[in-house]
């Protein structure tokens, strides 16, 4: 097995709120602590993927704080737009790489799931077909797709209504693409892993609040904030580690209202 020489960090769902806690959590503190942790233990990262839902309150102070923290990491950064990312101009400014990054024989490509005015996700199938044609022309590359919304049910009915609505069509098309090794999403604030037709699908915990799995109604989990560390090699092998970051960020609300 060749050495793992390509490292990706995926973090998601900051939900920044200025001047107060969000559902019991100080999201400014938790996000800054996650960035501290990445810089301390993974300063050798080659690419940072940000999975969306950056700003909850849409305040200037929150946008400024996000940029100040994310700019502490100098590696290339790619962004998926989440359902709470309402500012077209802010997201366009961040999206310097147009959602794509190449490293050695790996290619990382964004699949847009943002649906204007909706919490659920929706993928433009014409755009996905263009990605499929691009991938199927290449034989010597390995591919990673990343997005905000999930493609698999979570067993939490309140959350599953906000899934990617055309997930079955999307999964069918992705499963026919050549050399797809990994698909990553945020949105569901918890770590999951599904193997489907030879492709690994994973989700990331949030840098803010965590959702309890297998719940009929909205419920928060006491787990610490986290992110994914993904190590890759030239042969197409991958190692995925969910990293939790300890700290004093507040106490999740016991009977939260859906936000």
LUMPADO-569321 format. One record per residue: x, y, z of N, C-alpha, C in turn; residue number from 0; residue in three letters. Coordinates in pm, whole numbers, plus 50000, padded with zeros to 5 digits. Each point is the difference from the previous one (the first is absolute). Example, Ala and Ser with C-alpha at 12.3 -4.5 7.8 and 13.67 -1.06 7.14 Angstrom:
     n_x     n_y     n_z    ca_x    ca_y    ca_z     c_x     c_y     c_z   seq   type
   51319   49431   50780   49911   50119   50000   50090   50120   50000     0    ALA
   49965   50105   49928   50082   50119   50006   49923   50109   50073     1    SER
REM end
This chain:
     n_x     n_y     n_z    ca_x    ca_y    ca_z     c_x     c_y     c_z   seq   type
   50084   49881   50000   49916   50119   50000   50088   50125   50000     0    UNK
   49973   50092   49909   50080   50121   49993   49967   50092   50115     1    UNK
   50093   50092   50029   49983   50091   50113   49881   50093   49977     2    UNK
   49936   50037   50111   49889   50097   49993   50062   50140   49993     3    UNK
   49989   50061   49884   50072   50126   49977   49909   50118   49971     4    UNK
   49870   49984   50019   49904   50107   49970   49899   50004   50113     5    UNK
   49990   50114   50068   49911   50012   50115   49895   50108   49977     6    UNK
   49874   49962   50022   49887   50092   49990   49936   50013   50138     7    UNK
   49959   50121   50034   49916   50024   50117   49863   50045   49953     8    UNK
   49896   49939   50054   49863   50042   49970   49934   50046   50129     9    UNK
   49954   50124   50001   49926   50052   50114   49876   50072   49951    10    UNK
   49897   50003   50087   49870   50045   49951   49913   50054   50112    11    UNK
   49898   50076   49960   49889   50040   50088   50045   50078   50122    12    UNK
   50061   50116   49975   50044   50088   50108   49883   50070   50067    13    UNK
   49900   50041   49923   49881   50067   50052   50037   50115   50096    14    UNK
   50086   50088   49954   50052   50106   50086   49890   50099   50039    15    UNK
   49998   50032   50129   49907   50098   50055   50081   50096   50086    16    UNK
   49989   50127   49969   50080   50102   50069   49937   50041   50133    17    UNK
   50082   50002   50105   49960   50060   50127   49913   49916   50090    18    UNK
   49963   49879   49958   49919   49914   50087   50016   49855   49955    19    UNK
   49951   49909   50083   50010   49859   49968   49888   49958   49905    20    UNK
   50027   49899   49924   49903   49944   49907   49961   49860   50049    21    UNK
   49875   49986   50045   49951   49874   50055   50090   49949   50113    22    UNK
   50055   50096   50075   50082   49968   50115   50149   49996   49974    23    UNK
   50043   50012   49877   50142   49986   49964   50057   50134   49952    24    UNK
   50119   50033   50048   50075   50117   49954   50069   49961   49869    25    UNK
   49936   50030   49889   50050   49953   49871   50127   50071   49956    26    UNK
   50021   50125   50044   50126   50068   49972   50116   49924   50066    27    UNK
   49981   49966   50127   50104   49931   50075   50028   49862   49943    28    UNK
   49895   49926   49971   50020   49864   49949   50070   50002   49865    29    UNK
   49963   50093   49912   50065   50009   49869   50147   50037   50013    30    UNK
   50030   50100   50081   50139   50041   50019   50084   49888   50058    31    UNK
   49941   49922   50092   50073   49889   50061   50027   49889   49899    32    UNK
   49905   49976   49911   50023   49903   49893   50114   50045   49910    33    UNK
   50002   50126   49962   50110   50051   49918   50132   49988   50073    34    UNK
   50003   50032   50129   50121   49982   50081   50049   49855   49992    35    UNK
   49906   49908   50012   50034   49857   50000   50058   49957   49866    36    UNK
   49940   50046   49892   50051   49967   49866   50142   50053   49982    37    UNK
   50023   50122   50041   50133   50060   49984   50104   49929   50086    38    UNK
   49959   49951   50115   50094   49932   50090   50035   49860   49952    39    UNK
   49900   49926   49950   50022   49859   49970   50001   49966   49850    40    UNK
   49950   50091   49916   49990   49969   49857   50043   50119   49914    41    UNK
   50105   50065   50042   50048   50115   49923   50054   49959   49863    42    UNK
   50019   49869   49979   50050   49949   49873   49887   49968   49902    43    UNK
   49878   50044   50029   49889   49970   49909   50024   50060   49863    44    UNK
   49949   49931   49898   50016   50045   49862   49877   50073   49947    45    UNK
   49884   49976   50062   49878   50065   49954   49898   49999   50113    46    UNK
   49928   50111   50014   49894   50012   50100   49866   50008   49930    47    UNK
   49910   49909   50034   49864   50001   49946   49905   50051   50107    48    UNK
   49918   50099   49966   49904   50058   50095   49861   49966   49948    49    UNK
   49922   49929   50084   49877   49938   49954   49873   50081   50010    50    UNK
   50010   50131   50033   49882   50084   49996   49937   50030   50134    51    UNK
   49895   50082   49997   49931   50054   50119   50100   50073   50089    52    UNK
   50055   50106   49945   50106   50075   50065   49946   50098   50104    53    UNK
   49903   50082   49958   49951   50110   50084   49852   49979   50030    54    UNK
   49966   49997   50128   49860   49980   50038   49922   50132   50004    55    UNK
   50062   50105   50058   49926   50123   50025   50012   50105   49890    56    UNK
   50084   49975   49899   50018   50090   49885   50052   50139   50041    57    UNK
   50070   50009   50113   50053   50128   50046   50142   50023   49948    58    UNK
   50033   50127   49977   50132   50035   49949   50110   49947   50090    59    UNK
   49979   50007   50132   50103   49953   50092   50028   49850   49983    60    UNK
   49896   49925   49969   50017   49856   49981   50073   49970   49870    61    UNK
   49965   50071   49893   50072   49983   49874   50148   50034   50018    62    UNK
   50028   50111   50068   50138   50042   50021   50076   49898   50083    63    UNK
   49934   49946   50103   50067   49902   50086   50030   49873   49921    64    UNK
   49905   49956   49920   50025   49880   49919   50124   50019   49913    65    UNK
   50007   50112   49930   50115   50024   49913   50130   50008   50078    66    UNK
   49998   50065   50115   50122   50013   50079   50052   49864   50046    67    UNK
   49909   49909   50033   50040   49868   50047   50044   49910   49884    68    UNK
   49922   49998   49895   50030   49910   49888   50129   50042   49930    69    UNK
   50033   50130   50004   50121   50047   49935   50127   49968   50079    70    UNK
   49984   49948   50120   50115   49952   50075   50061   49875   49936    71    UNK
   49920   49932   49921   50047   49882   49927   50033   50044   49858    72    UNK
   50122   49977   49958   50047   50054   49872   49982   49902   49884    73    UNK
   49962   49877   50028   49981   49901   49893   49881   50040   49912    74    UNK
   49996   49947   49877   49882   50025   49914   49872   49959   50071    75    UNK
   49895   50077   49977   49871   49976   50067   49889   49990   49897    76    UNK
   49915   49899   50018   49883   49981   49915   49875   50007   50086    77    UNK
   49892   50050   49942   49877   50024   50076   49880   49936   49933    78    UNK
   49917   49934   50082   49866   49959   49958   49900   50094   50066    79    UNK
   49899   50039   49929   49903   50095   50054   49888   49926   50072    80    UNK
   49976   50040   50125   49895   49938   50080   49870   50078   49995    81    UNK
   49895   49943   50053   49869   50064   49995   49994   50129   50082    82    UNK
   50091   50020   50095   50004   50124   50077   50095   50104   49940    83    UNK
   50065   49967   49890   50093   50094   49936   49922   50087   49902    84    UNK
   49936   50104   50055   49902   50078   49924   50062   50110   49914    85    UNK
   50124   50039   50030   50062   50112   49930   50070   49954   49873    86    UNK
   49943   50035   49885   50063   49965   49872   50138   50062   49988    87    UNK
   50012   50127   50038   50127   50071   49982   50109   49942   50088    88    UNK
   49966   49964   50124   50102   49946   50091   50049   49864   49950    89    UNK
   49908   49915   49958   50043   49869   49952   50082   50013   49872    90    UNK
   49962   50090   49911   50075   50019   49876   50143   50047   50029    91    UNK
   50014   50086   50099   50134   50049   50036   50089   49888   50053    92    UNK
   49939   49907   50075   50077   49889   50056   50043   49899   49894    93    UNK
   49922   49988   49895   50012   49888   49907   50107   50023   49893    94    UNK
   50123   50025   50045   50108   50035   49908   50038   49884   49908    95    UNK
   49986   49878   50046   50042   49884   49921   49885   49936   49922    96    UNK
   49884   50063   50002   49884   49950   49926   49966   49857   50037    97    UNK
   50026   49965   50126   49957   49870   50050   50086   49882   49961    98    UNK
   50116   50022   49937   50083   49889   49953   50145   50015   50046    99    UNK
   50065   49884   50018   50142   50000   50038   50063   49871   49950   100    UNK
   50123   50012   49947   50075   49884   49951   50129   49986   50080   101    UNK
   50034   49876   50034   50125   49972   50069   50048   49864   49955   102    UNK
   50117   49999   49932   50056   49875   49952   49895   49931   49912   103    UNK
   49959   49878   50033   49899   49932   49918   49863   49997   50067   104    UNK
   49975   50098   50088   49869   50016   50064   49932   50127   49950   105    UNK
   49869   49992   49984   49919   50116   49962   49885   50013   50100   106    UNK
   49978   50121   50050   49890   50028   50092   49902   50092   49929   107    UNK
   49872   49964   50001   49900   50074   49925   49876   50020   50087   108    UNK
   49948   50122   50001   49878   50031   50074   49875   49961   49922   109    UNK
   49902   49948   50073   49864   49982   49946   49910   50097   50076   110    UNK
   49942   50094   49930   49916   50102   50063   49864   49941   50038   111    UNK
   49961   50019   50126   49869   49953   50046   49913   50116   50050   112    UNK
   50052   50122   49995   49925   50116   50049   49874   50022   49917   113    UNK
   49887   50015   50070   49872   50024   49935   49942   50129   50058   114    UNK
   49993   50104   49920   49961   50132   50047   49867   49999   50074   115    UNK
   50004   50051   50123   49878   50012   50080   49957   49873   50070   116    UNK
   50078   49893   49987   49962   49872   50060   50106   49950   50098   117    UNK
   49957   49919   50096   50095   49935   50091   50053   49873   49935   118    UNK
   49916   49929   49929   50044   49877   49935   50096   50029   49885   119    UNK
   50068   49896   49955   50092   50015   49888   49939   49956   49868   120    UNK
   50059   50047   49892   49957   49962   49865   50122   50011   49909   121    UNK
   50027   49897   49924   50113   50000   49907   49949   50020   49858   122    UNK
   50063   50092   49928   49968   50020   49859   50060   49883   49921   123    UNK
   49914   49916   49945   50048   49878   49935   50081   50031   49874   124    UNK
   49968   50107   49931   50080   50039   49883   50144   50029   50042   125    UNK
   50017   50071   50112   50135   50028   50049   50071   49872   50042   126    UNK
   49926   49909   50063   50061   49874   50042   50038   49915   49879   127    UNK
   49921   50004   49896   50034   49928   49877   50129   50054   49937   128    UNK
   50021   50131   50011   50123   50059   49948   50120   49948   50078   129    UNK
   49984   49990   50133   50108   49944   50082   50026   49855   49961   130    UNK
   49892   49924   49980   50014   49859   49963   50076   49984   49869   131    UNK
   49970   50082   49901   50070   49993   49871   50147   50033   50017   132    UNK
   50029   50098   50085   50138   50039   50024   50077   49885   50066   133    UNK
   49938   49938   50101   50067   49892   50071   50019   49877   49914   134    UNK
   49901   49967   49920   50006   49877   49923   50100   50006   49885   135    UNK
   50051   50119   49971   50105   50013   49899   50138   49972   50057   136    UNK
   50012   50001   50132   50130   49987   50066   50014   49861   50061   137    UNK
   50110   49932   49969   50019   49864   50048   50104   49986   50110   138    UNK
   50087   50099   50014   50113   49985   50093   49988   50093   50121   139    UNK
   49878   50045   50031   49978   50089   50114   49903   49937   50099   140    UNK
   50013   50042   50126   49905   49964   50104   49921   50125   50036   141    UNK
   49870   49983   50030   49914   50116   50019   49932   49999   50136   142    UNK
   49985   50121   50054   49923   50025   50122   49894   50104   49966   143    UNK
   49876   49973   50037   49892   50098   49989   49965   50049   50140   144    UNK
   49968   50127   50013   49958   50053   50129   49879   50091   49979   145    UNK
   49915   50009   50102   49875   50074   49990   49953   50036   50140   146    UNK
   49894   50078   50008   49945   50033   50131   49899   49895   50047   147    UNK
   49896   49976   49923   49891   49912   50042   50036   49853   49986   148    UNK
   49933   49919   50079   50023   49857   50001   49919   49928   49892   149    UNK
   50045   49879   49967   49933   49917   49899   49939   49874   50060   150    UNK
   50025   49976   50129   49945   49882   50067   49920   50043   50122   151    UNK
   49893   49926   50027   49915   50029   50115   50078   49979   50130   152    UNK
   49961   50075   50103   50071   49997   50128   49924   49925   50109   153    UNK
   49880   49953   49973   49911   49938   50099   49948   50101   50103   154    UNK
   50012   50128   49969   49939   50106   50080   49898   50071   49912   155    UNK
   49871   49970   50015   49899   50054   49908   50001   50151   49987   156    UNK
   50023   50073   50111   49997   50146   49993   50112   50053   49910   157    UNK
   50112   49926   49994   50115   50042   49921   49990   49950   49856   158    UNK
   49942   49884   49982   49996   49940   49867   49910   50074   49901   159    UNK
   49911   50085   50050   49920   50080   49906   50085   50108   49933   160    UNK
   50123   50022   50051   50088   50102   49944   50114   49939   49919   161    UNK
   49984   49876   49958   50100   49930   49921   50003   50056   49858   162    UNK
   50095   49959   49918   49998   50032   49857   49879   49933   49937   163    UNK
   49908   50081   49947   49870   49948   49957   50012   49899   49886   164    UNK
   50091   50024   49906   50015   49907   49887   50118   49905   50023   165    UNK
   50014   49955   50124   50114   49918   50041   50009   49870   49920   166    UNK
   49889   49936   49969   50005   49873   49929   50060   50017   49861   167    UNK
   49960   50105   49932   50054   50028   49867   50148   50036   50009   168    UNK
   50035   50077   50102   50140   50039   50019   50087   49879   50031   169    UNK
   49953   49914   50090   50076   49880   50035   50016   49908   49879   170    UNK
   49897   49987   49921   50007   49915   49881   50108   50050   49905   171    UNK
   50004   50131   49981   50097   50057   49907   50142   49993   50056   172    UNK
   50016   50032   50128   50133   49995   50061   50057   49858   49996   173    UNK
   49915   49902   50025   50048   49861   50004   50049   49950   49865   174    UNK
   49965   50069   49892   50044   49962   49866   50126   50073   49957   175    UNK
   50043   50098   50080   50121   50074   49966   50124   49915   50027   176    UNK
   50102   50018   49919   50122   49923   50015   50091   50061   50108   177    UNK
   50058   49911   50079   50107   50037   50094   49957   50095   50112   178    UNK
   49870   50003   50033   49957   50074   50118   50039   49919   50124   179    UNK
   50080   50060   50087   50045   49931   50120   49924   50043   50125   180    UNK
   49956   50126   50001   49946   50055   50124   49903   50113   49969   181    UNK
   49890   50005   50077   49904   50111   49994   49980   50050   50143   182    UNK
   50015   50131   50022   49998   50058   50134   49888   50104   50008   183    UNK
   49929   50001   50114   49898   50105   50020   50001   50049   50144   184    UNK
   49938   50117   50020   49977   50055   50133   49852   49988   50031   185    UNK
   49940   50109   50051   49856   50017   50016   49937   49924   50116   186    UNK
   50041   49875   50025   49930   49919   50099   50069   49999   50135   187    UNK
   50111   50074   50015   50063   50024   50130   50034   49870   50075   188    UNK
   50045   49901   49929   50038   49873   50062   50085   49919   49903   189    UNK
   50080   49912   50058   50086   49913   49920   49921   49879   49953   190    UNK
   50002   49973   49870   49939   49879   49945   50091   49946   49889   191    UNK
   49983   49873   49970   50075   49937   49890   49912   49894   49936   192    UNK
   49989   50008   49868   49922   49902   49922   50085   49955   49882   193    UNK
   50007   49869   49979   50064   49945   49880   49890   49965   49901   194    UNK
   50007   50057   49881   49893   49982   49902   50062   49983   49861   195    UNK
   49985   49880   49945   50048   49968   49865   50146   50038   49982   196    UNK
   50080   49965   50100   50143   50020   49992   50049   50139   50033   197    UNK
   49908   50089   50041   50035   50138   50034   49975   50022   50149   198    UNK
   50089   50072   50066   49982   50035   50140   49935   50136   50011   199    UNK
   49889   50006   50074   49929   50125   50027   50014   50031   50149   200    UNK
   50051   50118   50034   50018   50036   50140   49942   50138   50026   201    UNK
   49959   50023   50124   49956   50133   50044   50087   50042   50117   202    UNK
   50000   50131   50023   50087   50057   50103   49919   50055   50116   203    UNK
   50057   49994   50121   49939   50075   50110   50011   50150   49973   204    UNK
   49931   50075   50079   50001   50146   49989   50113   50059   50084   205    UNK
   50041   50122   49965   50090   50073   50090   49921   50073   50108   206    UNK
   49867   49983   50001   49914   50070   50096   49913   49899   50075   207    UNK
   49869   50001   49976   49909   49908   50067   50003   49863   49932   208    UNK
   49973   49895   50079   49996   49864   49946   49858   49945   50011   209    UNK
   49958   49923   49901   49866   49941   50000   50007   49856   50052   210    UNK
   49903   49964   50082   49988   49862   50047   49938   49915   49890   211    UNK
   50059   49883   49975   49951   49913   49894   49879   49919   50045   212    UNK
   49925   49950   49901   49887   49910   50024   49896   50060   50095   213    UNK
   49962   50126   49972   49903   50070   50084   49878   50041   49918   214    UNK
   49883   49979   50057   49876   50040   49932   49990   50152   49989   215    UNK
   50042   50070   50107   49993   50146   50005   50138   50060   50018   216    UNK
   50010   50128   49971   50126   50073   50008   50061   49989   50140   217    UNK
   50124   49951   50007   50069   49985   50127   50149   50020   49979   218    UNK
   50063   50070   50096   50143   50027   49990   50080   49897   50078   219    UNK
   50122   49977   49951   50090   49901   50060   50107   50072   50080   220    UNK
   50055   49932   50100   50104   50059   50085   50141   49980   49946   221    UNK
   50014   49939   49884   50133   49978   49943   50070   50133   49971   222    UNK
   50132   49996   50005   50079   50120   49970   49995   50031   49850   223    UNK
   50032   50123   49963   50013   50035   49858   50105   49913   49933   224    UNK
   49995   49992   49868   50097   49915   49931   50016   50033   49854   225    UNK
   50088   49922   49937   50025   50013   49857   50060   49868   49950   226    UNK
   50014   49987   49870   50054   49879   49939   50141   50024   49950   227    UNK
   50087   49901   50022   50135   49999   49946   50008   49885   49901   228    UNK
   50033   50031   49876   50001   49900   49893   50139   49994   49939   229    UNK
   50063   49884   50009   50133   49979   49944   49990   49909   49878   230    UNK
   50072   50034   49894   49989   49932   49871   50138   49963   49947   231    UNK
   50004   49896   49916   50125   49970   49930   49975   49984   49850   232    UNK
   50109   49980   49925   49990   50000   49853   49920   49882   49946   233    UNK
   49993   49891   50078   49929   49881   49954   49849   50013   50014   234    UNK
   49955   50105   50068   49857   50017   50021   49952   49954   50135   235    UNK
   50094   49962   50088   49963   49962   50136   49968   50125   50082   236    UNK
   49918   49981   50105   49961   50113   50084   49988   49956   50145   237    UNK
   50030   50093   50089   49978   49982   50143   49919   50120   50047   238    UNK
   49891   49973   50073   49911   50107   50046   49990   49994   50151   239    UNK
   50028   50112   50064   49995   50008   50146   49911   50117   50041   240    UNK
   49906   49972   50090   49917   50107   50056   50067   50053   50126   241    UNK
   50038   50125   49997   50071   50063   50111   49905   50087   50082   242    UNK
   49985   49970   50127   49922   50084   50091   50094   50093   50074   243    UNK
   49951   50120   50030   50081   50103   50064   49938   50039   50133   244    UNK
   50069   49971   50109   49947   50027   50133   50013   50148   50037   245    UNK
   49909   50045   50085   50003   50139   50045   49873   50034   50076   246    UNK
   49995   50122   50052   49882   50049   50072   49925   50095   49908   247    UNK
   49898   49948   49935   49928   50077   49899   49856   50029   50039   248    UNK
   49959   49955   50117   49863   50016   50044   49932   49865   50015   249    UNK
   49870   50003   50027   49922   49879   50019   49884   50000   49900   250    UNK
   49990   49896   49917   49890   49996   49903   49863   50009   50067   251    UNK
   49910   50076   49942   49864   50012   50056   49932   49864   50003   252    UNK
   49926   49975   50108   49936   49869   50018   49872   49985   49918   253    UNK
   49927   50109   49985   49876   49994   49922   50003   50110   49894   254    UNK
   50089   49983   49902   50018   50107   49901   49885   50007   49901   255    UNK
   49977   50118   49948   49906   50017   49890   50076   49986   49869   256    UNK
   49934   49939   49902   50063   49987   49870   50034   50138   49945   257    UNK
   50120   50015   49949   50046   50132   49955   49991   50013   49849   258    UNK
REM end
